[in-house]
């Protein structure tokens, strides 16, 4: 039974990490709803850590040529430097607001966070429809802008890919280039999160807890579904309306707020946590 739970969580992670709908928010929502079906979510910390590794493998597989070029020619190819610059805002935000960010993973802000993502996507769609000349070049300024939006997406329910896509479009990038750089930005973010969380898990329960059959099944499903999600978005990003995702998130956000107001499935109330 737990293997099925792991597979479902892997699919949720893989799809929602690269579609602009928030993987952290959907994982939190999935945990609470699947717990109603009898799945043991209390021991899912190791699974969540390895799901991130699955999506990291997906990014590596899709953009392997880009990674090879970056590593072989770090001076000529400035993408590695730009990814580092883009990662700085989220790192600074975690250092300054780490406790607050951690508190949001109880789910108390989940409903409004989904609505924030919907608003971001609506704005991104409107901006991309304007007849403005856009560039495919990533500059330091554009990398920092996308990084600032990635910092906002530390909150579960606020999509990292959706936020950084808006940041890229605001900076004057084409949707396709903003999407590609957004997906590549996910690699250092996922890797950093994985290293920190894996170290804590190993110190607490040992390395073997990260490599059970159930967890490995979830990682494989996250990798495969993540690979397909990236391919889907890269092919359709210029043609698909982001408003479709926005409407979906409005519905999900309202439903989650109702869950929070009623206490359904153990959702915490919609209020700031006590300090």
N, C-alpha and C positions, 0 to 999 in steps of 0.2 A: 504493500500500500504506500509506503514512504517513497518507493521508487517512482510511482506515478506522480506523487507530490513534487518530487525533485524534477521530473521531466516537465511538468506544467510550469513550475517556477523558472526553469531554464528557457522555455518558450517565451514566457512573459518578459524575462530579462533581455533576451536576444532581440525581440521585436521592439520593445519599448525603449531600449537604449538608443536605437538609431532612427526610429520614427519619432517625431517631435511631440511625444505624449508623456514623457517622464518615466524612466525605468524604476527609480527609487520609490516614486509614488505608487506605481502599479504593483511593485513587489510588496509594499506595505499593505495595499488593498487586497492583493492576492492572499497574503498570509492570513489576514483576518477572516476572509470569506472561506478559504479552504479549511481553516480551523473548524468552521461550522460543520464541514463534511467529515470531520474526524481525523484529519491529518495532524501529526505532531509538529507544531511549528516552534515549540520551545527549544528544540535542538537544531534549529535551522541556521545558526550563525555561521558555521563552517560551510554550509551550502551556499549562503549568500556571498561569502568570500570567493569561492571557486566559480560562481556564476560570473563574477567580474573577470576572472581569468579566461573564461569561455569567450566573452565578448572581446577581450583583448586579442585573443587568437583570431577572431573574425576580422578585426582591423588589420592585423598583420598579414592575413591571407589576401585581403582585397588590395591593399596598398603595398605589397611586398617590394615591387619595383621602386616605389618612391622611398621606402625605408633603406633599401640597398644604396640608392644614389645619395641619400643624406649621409649615411655612415661612411661611404667611400670618399665622398667629396664634401666634407663638412664646411669648408671655406667657400668653395664655389657655389654650392647649394646652401642657401641661407634658411631653408625651411626648418632645420633643426633649431637654429637660433630663434626663429619666429615662434616655434612651438614652446620654447622655454619662456619667452617673453609673454606669450598668451597664458601660460600657466601661473604667472606671478600673482595676478589679482586674487585667484581662488586660494592660493597658498597664504597670502596675507590675510584674507578674510577668515580662514580657518584658525590662524594664529590669534587673531583678535576676537573672533566670535565663535570659537569652537564649542563652548558650552551651550550657547544659544542654538547653534545648528544641531547639536546632539539632541537637544530637547524636542526639536521638531520631528524626530524619528519616532516619537510616541504616536504621532498622527494628529496632534491637536490643531495643526494648521493645514492639514491635507486638502480639505475641500476648497478653501480660498486659493491655495497654491495652484490647483488645477485650473481655476478661473484666471489666474494671472498668466499662465501659459497660453490659455485661449486668447487672451488679450494681446499677448506678444505676437502670436501667429496671425491674428487679424491685422495688426499694424504692419507686420512684415509683408503680408499679401498686398495691402494697400500701397505700400511704398514700392514694391516690385512691379506694380501695374503702371506706375508713372513712367512717362516717356523720358527717362533720364539716361544719359550716357553712363554706363557702368563699366568697371574695370575687372579684370581677372587677376590683378597683381596684389599679392599680400604684402603690405607694408608694416612697419613697426606700429604705426598708429592704429591700423586696422586690426592687427593682432591683439593690441592692448584693449581695443573696444570689445572685441569678441571675448577676450579674457575677462573683462569686467562683467559681461553678461553671464559668463560661465560661473562666476562667483555667486551671482544671484541664484543660480541653479543648484547650489549646494542644498537648498531646501527641498525636501521630498515633495513631489507634485509639480515643481517648476522644472520643465524639461531642459536638460543641458543642450541637446541638439537644437531644440526650438529657440532657446534663448540666444545661443551663439549664432544661429542663422539670422535672427533679427539684428544682432550686433554687426554681422558682416554686411547686411543690406544697408543698415544705417551708415556704415562706413563707405558705401559706394561700390561694394562688390556685386558681381552677378550672383544670382541664386545658386547656380551650379558650383561656382568657385567657393562661395560661402559654405555650402553644404560639404564639399570635399574637405576644406580646411577644418570645418567643425568636426567631421568624423576623425580626422587625424589628430585633432586636439584631444579627443577622448582617450587616446593611448596613454599619454603621461598622466592624465587624471585618473584613469582606471588603474594604471600600474602603481601610482602613489598610494591610492586607497587600498589596493590589494596588499602591498608590502606592510603598511601599518597594521591593517586588520589581521593579516596572516601572522605577523609577529606576536600580536596579543593572543591569538588563538593557540599558537604553538606553545607560548609560555604558560598558558592556562591548562590546555588539555593534551598537548603533544602534537607532533606532525601527523601521526597516523589518522587523526580525526578529520583531516582535510582530504583524505584519499579513500574513503569508503566507497562501496559500489554505488550507493544511492547518490552521493555527491558527484561522483564522476559522471553518472548518467545526466545529472542536471547540467554539468559543465559542457558536455557534448551537445546537448540540446540548445544551450545558450549560444555555443559557437556556430552551429549550423543555422539556427534561426537568425542570429545576428548577421551572418554572412549574407543571407538572402535579403534581410532588411536593408543592408547597405546597398546592395545591388539594385533593389527596387527604388530606393530614394535617388540614387545617382542617375538612374535612367529616366525617372519621371519628374524630377525636381523642377524643371523648367516649365512643365505642362500642368502638373497637378495643382489644384487650388489648396493653399494652406488652410482656407476656411473650412474645409472638410474636417480636418483635424481639430480646428477650433470648436466647431459645433459639437463634435464628439466629447471634447474636454469640458465644455459647458454642461453637457448632460451628466458626465461623470462627476464633475465638481458639485453640482446641485444634489445629486444622489448621495455623495459622501457627506455633504453638509447635513442632509436629513438624517443620515446614520449618526452623525455626531450629536445632533440635537436630541435624538431619541436614545442614544447609547447602544444602538444595534451593533452586534458582533464585537462588543467591547471597545468601540471607538470612543476615544476621550472627548470630553466636551470642547466646544469651540470657544476657547479662551486662552489667554496667556498663562503659561505655567507659573506657579508660585516661585518667587525668588528668595 
